[in-house]
Amino acid sequence: MALEADAAIEEGQAPVAKKGGSRKMLIIAAAGLIALLAAGAGLYFFVFAGTNTPAAARPAAATTESFIFNLPPMTVNLNDDGAEGDQFMKLTIALEVANEEVMTEIQPRMARVVDAFQVYLRELRKSDLEGSAGIYRLKEELRRRVNVAIFPAQVDGILFKEILVQ
C-alpha cells in the first residue's frame, strides 16, 4: 500500500485513500454500541424492575374463597340449519359463587337455571362454538342468563368442566 502511494506521488497524482473501509468500520462500531446499550438497558429493567417498592407497600394477594356449585351434565341438539345429520353438544358446567349463602339461594331456582341454559343452547350452531372466542361468548351469555334466573343472587363465573360438540 505504501508502495502504491509512493508510486502515485512520483507520477504527480494524488494518493488514493480507501474511504469504504473506515466508513464501514464506523457503521459496525455504532451498531455494536447501540446493541450493547440496548442489552444493558434490558438487563437493568429485567433485574431491577419492581424492587424499589417495599414489601409492605405491595398489595396483598387476594385470598377470597369462592365456592363451586356443580350443575348436572346437559346434552342438547344444536341448530343444524338444514345440515345433514344431527349435531349435539354435551356440556358439564360449574357455577362459581362468592359464599355458601348464595349456594343455598341458588338451589331452589335450579330448574329456572337449567331451563334458561337449554333454551339458549338449542339455538346455537356448531359454527357459533368454534375457537376460543366462541367459547368465551358462550361463557359470558350463560353467566348473564344464570344471573337473570337467580336474581337477586349473583354468580361470579361459569366454569366449563366438559364441552363436547359433535
WOKA-V400939 format. One record per backbone hydrogen bond with DSSP energy under -1.0 kcal/mol. CO is the residue of the C=O (numbers start at 0). NH is the residue of the N-H. Records with the same first field share a line. If there is no record, write none. Layout:
BEGIN
CO=NH + NH
END
This chain:
BEGIN
0=4
1=5
2=6
3=7
4=8
5=9
6=10
7=12
8=11
18=22
19=23
20=24
21=25
22=26
23=27
24=28
25=29
26=30
27=31
28=32
29=33
30=34
31=35
32=36
33=37
34=38
35=39
36=40
37=41
38=42
39=43
40=44
41=45
42=46
43=47
47=50
66=96
68=94
73=90
75=88
79=82
86=77
87=165
88=75
89=163
90=73
91=160 + 161
92=70
93=158
94=68
95=155 + 156
96=66
98=102
99=103
100=104
101=105
102=106
105=108
106=109
108=112
109=113
110=114
111=115
112=116
113=117
114=118
115=119
116=120
117=121
119=122
120=123
123=78
125=128
130=134
131=135
132=136
133=137
134=138
135=139
136=140
137=141
138=142
139=143
140=144
141=145
142=146
143=147
144=148
145=149
149=152
156=95
158=93
161=91
163=89
END
